[in-house]
Amino acid sequence: MWGSAAMTRQDSLGPPGSDRRTSPRVAVRRAVFAVTGATAAKCRVLDIARDGARIEMRGAAPWSDPFVLVDPKSGLAHETRLVWRSETEAGLRFVRTTSFDGPVGGAQGAVRKAAELLRSPAAAEG
């Protein structure tokens, strides 16, 4: 997938395929929600770092910027910017992050957590 012709770059820093990460990524493979507006889609984080993640999505994907990644396991919600994408994967940069308590409550709960992040000017920079 990394060298796929279907991949499109959303920025112009460095040659295609170059690694511009500022912090190391850790493979995780866990379920999260990608939220845009009032819609939450299930997806899977493949690897994650302090400042970004690579996700896998199937079916209809909210590839529009910005969208929020809600991670029920870590209790974090990340406002993101799309760096690159292919048909099923995307590289994201975290713009800001906030933590939350308690269970997410499925897709609608993820939409609420995302809305809270986007309304909050005090969210920590990610």
Backbone as CSV, one residue per row, in Angstrom:
resi,resn,N_x,N_y,N_z,CA_x,CA_y,CA_z,C_x,C_y,C_z
1,MET,0.800,-1.203,0.000,0.000,0.000,0.000,0.839,1.262,0.000
2,TRP,1.995,1.235,0.654,2.793,2.448,0.778,3.217,2.985,-0.565
3,GLY,3.518,2.102,-1.532,3.954,2.576,-2.834,2.846,2.573,-3.855
4,SER,1.611,2.438,-3.431,0.464,2.333,-4.319,0.302,3.575,-5.181
5,ALA,-0.046,3.336,-6.440,-0.297,4.454,-7.352,-1.551,5.208,-6.946
6,ALA,-2.425,4.566,-6.150,-3.670,5.210,-5.724,-3.431,6.221,-4.608
7,MET,-2.247,6.243,-4.023,-1.971,7.146,-2.925,-1.863,8.576,-3.439
8,THR,-2.462,9.497,-2.697,-2.336,10.908,-3.046,-1.739,11.647,-1.867
9,ARG,-0.853,12.571,-2.117,-0.219,13.337,-1.051,-0.987,14.636,-0.859
10,GLN,-1.201,14.976,0.388,-1.919,16.192,0.721,-0.972,17.340,1.040
11,ASP,0.331,17.067,1.061,1.284,18.128,1.319,2.435,17.983,0.341
12,SER,3.363,18.908,0.349,4.437,18.883,-0.637,5.817,18.823,-0.003
13,LEU,5.912,18.373,1.246,7.199,18.302,1.915,7.891,16.995,1.583
14,GLY,9.029,17.061,0.949,9.814,15.860,0.673,9.256,15.054,-0.473
15,PRO,10.065,14.125,-0.994,9.628,13.284,-2.102,8.609,12.254,-1.644
16,PRO,7.748,11.761,-2.556,6.796,10.723,-2.186,7.521,9.539,-1.574
17,GLY,6.938,8.999,-0.500,7.523,7.853,0.166,8.564,8.208,1.207
18,SER,8.914,9.506,1.334,9.911,9.883,2.328,9.267,9.875,3.710
19,ASP,10.065,9.597,4.713,9.574,9.526,6.086,9.866,10.844,6.784
20,ARG,8.820,11.628,7.075,8.982,12.933,7.700,8.472,12.931,9.134
21,ARG,8.320,11.760,9.738,7.805,11.680,11.102,8.768,12.339,12.066
22,THR,8.198,13.025,13.051,9.033,13.680,14.054,9.145,12.856,15.326
23,SER,8.358,11.795,15.448,8.458,10.901,16.595,8.178,9.470,16.132
24,PRO,8.780,8.486,16.801,8.611,7.093,16.369,7.177,6.608,16.552
25,ARG,6.769,5.722,15.659,5.430,5.145,15.736,5.492,3.759,16.348
26,VAL,4.385,3.371,16.976,4.263,2.066,17.611,3.082,1.353,16.971
27,ALA,3.280,0.102,16.556,2.180,-0.691,15.986,1.179,-1.009,17.091
28,VAL,-0.124,-0.776,16.828,-1.132,-1.010,17.858,-2.318,-1.860,17.395
29,ARG,-2.828,-1.649,16.204,-3.984,-2.366,15.672,-5.161,-2.375,16.657
30,ARG,-5.783,-1.199,16.829,-6.959,-1.130,17.702,-8.066,-0.308,17.055
31,ALA,-9.298,-0.616,17.457,-10.491,0.016,16.896,-10.670,1.422,17.465
32,VAL,-10.989,2.361,16.572,-11.264,3.751,16.932,-12.409,4.239,16.041
33,PHE,-12.846,5.469,16.278,-13.854,6.100,15.431,-13.243,7.309,14.746
34,ALA,-13.508,7.468,13.458,-13.173,8.678,12.714,-14.469,9.459,12.576
35,VAL,-14.481,10.694,13.074,-15.711,11.483,13.141,-15.569,12.734,12.296
36,THR,-16.560,12.963,11.453,-16.666,14.220,10.727,-18.125,14.662,10.838
37,GLY,-18.323,15.878,11.319,-19.686,16.365,11.525,-20.444,15.459,12.480
38,ALA,-21.605,14.968,12.045,-22.447,14.099,12.872,-22.297,12.634,12.493
39,THR,-21.218,12.284,11.778,-21.010,10.917,11.317,-19.746,10.334,11.912
40,ALA,-19.850,9.133,12.470,-18.688,8.417,12.996,-18.553,7.104,12.236
41,ALA,-17.345,6.839,11.738,-17.061,5.592,11.034,-16.035,4.802,11.830
42,LYS,-16.259,3.498,11.945,-15.281,2.656,12.616,-14.057,2.517,11.731
43,CYS,-12.904,2.562,12.345,-11.664,2.326,11.634,-10.672,1.695,12.600
44,ARG,-9.479,1.423,12.112,-8.469,0.764,12.942,-7.175,1.562,12.855
45,VAL,-6.602,1.870,14.024,-5.279,2.480,14.057,-4.274,1.357,13.839
46,LEU,-3.404,1.523,12.858,-2.366,0.531,12.575,-1.084,0.851,13.333
47,ASP,-0.724,2.128,13.375,0.394,2.565,14.204,0.141,4.002,14.634
48,ILE,0.757,4.369,15.751,0.475,5.672,16.352,1.744,6.239,16.981
49,ALA,1.819,7.554,17.009,2.919,8.288,17.645,2.323,9.475,18.382
50,ARG,3.159,10.220,19.049,2.694,11.392,19.782,2.017,12.398,18.865
51,ASP,2.490,12.498,17.612,2.001,13.544,16.724,1.224,13.057,15.502
52,GLY,0.888,11.764,15.445,0.127,11.289,14.301,-0.138,9.801,14.333
53,ALA,-0.818,9.325,13.291,-1.182,7.911,13.219,-1.408,7.498,11.777
54,ARG,-1.352,6.195,11.560,-1.755,5.597,10.288,-2.980,4.766,10.597
55,ILE,-4.064,5.006,9.843,-5.310,4.281,10.080,-5.720,3.492,8.846
56,GLU,-6.542,2.498,9.085,-7.124,1.686,8.013,-8.632,1.865,8.083
57,MET,-9.245,2.155,6.926,-10.689,2.319,6.864,-11.239,1.504,5.713
58,ARG,-12.403,0.940,5.911,-13.114,0.197,4.871,-14.417,0.919,4.565
59,GLY,-14.862,0.849,3.327,-16.132,1.462,2.959,-16.031,2.975,2.919
60,ALA,-17.147,3.629,3.200,-17.198,5.089,3.153,-16.312,5.672,4.237
61,ALA,-15.389,6.514,3.855,-14.433,7.080,4.796,-14.554,8.594,4.827
62,PRO,-14.487,9.198,6.028,-14.563,10.657,6.130,-13.211,11.290,5.833
63,TRP,-12.802,11.295,4.574,-11.480,11.807,4.233,-11.419,13.327,4.236
64,SER,-12.499,13.996,4.555,-12.452,15.457,4.551,-11.711,15.968,5.785
65,ASP,-11.043,17.081,5.637,-10.347,17.727,6.748,-11.264,18.768,7.356
66,PRO,-11.245,19.000,8.635,-10.611,18.135,9.616,-11.555,17.013,10.009
67,PHE,-11.007,15.958,10.555,-11.855,15.007,11.249,-11.193,14.628,12.548
68,VAL,-11.979,14.053,13.447,-11.511,13.743,14.793,-11.412,12.236,14.934
69,LEU,-10.299,11.788,15.465,-10.085,10.388,15.770,-10.381,10.207,17.252
70,VAL,-11.394,9.398,17.582,-11.776,9.145,18.967,-11.314,7.735,19.319
71,ASP,-10.433,7.638,20.302,-9.822,6.369,20.704,-10.369,5.948,22.064
72,PRO,-11.350,5.046,22.078,-11.952,4.635,23.348,-10.962,3.991,24.317
73,LYS,-9.996,3.245,23.802,-9.057,2.540,24.672,-8.126,3.492,25.415
74,SER,-7.603,4.503,24.727,-6.678,5.435,25.370,-7.393,6.574,26.085
75,GLY,-8.673,6.799,25.761,-9.394,7.929,26.330,-8.958,9.259,25.751
76,LEU,-8.527,9.233,24.474,-8.075,10.450,23.812,-8.884,10.709,22.549
77,ALA,-9.087,11.983,22.260,-9.696,12.418,20.998,-8.700,13.365,20.337
78,HIS,-8.406,13.119,19.058,-7.409,13.896,18.322,-8.056,14.605,17.143
79,GLU,-7.951,15.929,17.095,-8.297,16.635,15.865,-7.142,16.382,14.910
80,THR,-7.448,16.006,13.664,-6.401,15.570,12.744,-6.390,16.383,11.457
81,ARG,-5.292,16.266,10.754,-5.169,16.745,9.381,-4.679,15.569,8.554
82,LEU,-5.263,15.413,7.394,-4.891,14.345,6.479,-3.561,14.692,5.818
83,VAL,-2.578,13.783,5.897,-1.274,13.987,5.274,-1.203,13.235,3.958
84,TRP,-1.678,11.990,3.948,-1.730,11.187,2.730,-2.863,10.180,2.876
85,ARG,-3.263,9.592,1.756,-4.285,8.550,1.804,-4.162,7.620,0.616
86,SER,-4.674,6.415,0.789,-4.822,5.445,-0.290,-6.285,5.018,-0.242
87,GLU,-6.647,3.975,-0.947,-8.046,3.521,-0.914,-8.484,3.111,0.481
88,THR,-7.603,2.495,1.259,-8.006,1.946,2.560,-7.220,2.483,3.742
89,GLU,-6.158,3.246,3.523,-5.346,3.743,4.620,-5.141,5.252,4.505
90,ALA,-4.821,5.848,5.651,-4.524,7.278,5.671,-3.479,7.563,6.728
91,GLY,-2.642,8.552,6.439,-1.680,9.062,7.411,-2.213,10.366,7.958
92,LEU,-2.226,10.494,9.277,-2.815,11.660,9.938,-1.788,12.373,10.793
93,ARG,-1.923,13.683,10.875,-1.146,14.500,11.812,-2.114,15.003,12.866
94,PHE,-1.750,14.862,14.135,-2.603,15.357,15.212,-2.389,16.851,15.371
95,VAL,-3.479,17.604,15.350,-3.427,19.055,15.500,-3.568,19.431,16.967
96,ARG,-4.517,18.812,17.639,-4.683,18.978,19.078,-5.379,17.755,19.637
97,THR,-5.176,17.537,20.918,-5.654,16.326,21.571,-6.265,16.683,22.910
98,THR,-7.300,15.957,23.291,-7.875,16.098,24.618,-8.183,14.710,25.161
99,SER,-8.216,14.609,26.471,-8.561,13.327,27.095,-10.012,13.384,27.561
100,PHE,-10.598,12.198,27.734,-11.962,12.127,28.238,-12.063,10.949,29.200
101,ASP,-13.062,11.019,30.076,-13.307,9.959,31.052,-14.500,9.136,30.624
102,GLY,-14.523,7.893,31.071,-15.680,7.029,30.868,-15.748,6.444,29.480
103,PRO,-16.739,5.591,29.278,-16.902,4.935,27.976,-17.353,5.920,26.904
104,VAL,-17.041,5.595,25.665,-17.414,6.455,24.544,-18.905,6.363,24.271
105,GLY,-19.456,5.161,24.271,-20.885,5.002,23.993,-21.179,4.815,22.524
106,GLY,-20.305,4.104,21.820,-20.548,3.807,20.412,-20.350,5.004,19.508
107,ALA,-20.908,4.895,18.299,-20.701,5.925,17.282,-21.248,7.288,17.711
108,GLN,-22.444,7.308,18.302,-23.011,8.604,18.708,-22.229,9.234,19.847
109,GLY,-21.711,8.408,20.736,-20.847,8.927,21.803,-19.566,9.509,21.235
110,ALA,-19.017,8.861,20.195,-17.808,9.373,19.549,-18.081,10.731,18.912
111,VAL,-19.254,10.904,18.318,-19.632,12.199,17.738,-19.665,13.264,18.837
112,ARG,-20.200,12.923,20.008,-20.242,13.882,21.119,-18.828,14.244,21.595
113,LYS,-17.965,13.233,21.727,-16.586,13.500,22.166,-15.867,14.395,21.160
114,ALA,-16.071,14.147,19.867,-15.450,14.965,18.826,-15.952,16.403,18.906
115,ALA,-17.250,16.570,19.099,-17.821,17.920,19.195,-17.248,18.667,20.396
116,GLU,-17.066,17.962,21.506,-16.476,18.587,22.696,-15.062,19.075,22.400
117,LEU,-14.282,18.263,21.703,-12.911,18.665,21.357,-12.921,19.905,20.477
118,LEU,-13.751,19.897,19.439,-13.764,21.010,18.499,-14.282,22.308,19.118
119,ARG,-15.127,22.198,20.146,-15.624,23.393,20.845,-14.627,23.937,21.861
120,SER,-13.668,23.111,22.257,-12.785,23.471,23.362,-11.532,24.190,22.881
121,PRO,-11.392,25.488,23.184,-10.159,26.193,22.802,-8.990,25.794,23.685
122,ALA,-9.255,25.141,24.830,-8.202,24.788,25.789,-7.615,23.407,25.540
123,ALA,-7.978,22.740,24.433,-7.429,21.407,24.175,-5.912,21.494,24.028
124,ALA,-5.232,20.488,24.535,-3.765,20.456,24.479,-3.293,20.270,23.054
125,GLU,-2.243,20.951,22.700,-1.658,20.769,21.372,-1.116,19.358,21.264
126,GLY,-1.378,18.686,20.090,-0.970,17.299,19.908,0.267,17.088,19.175
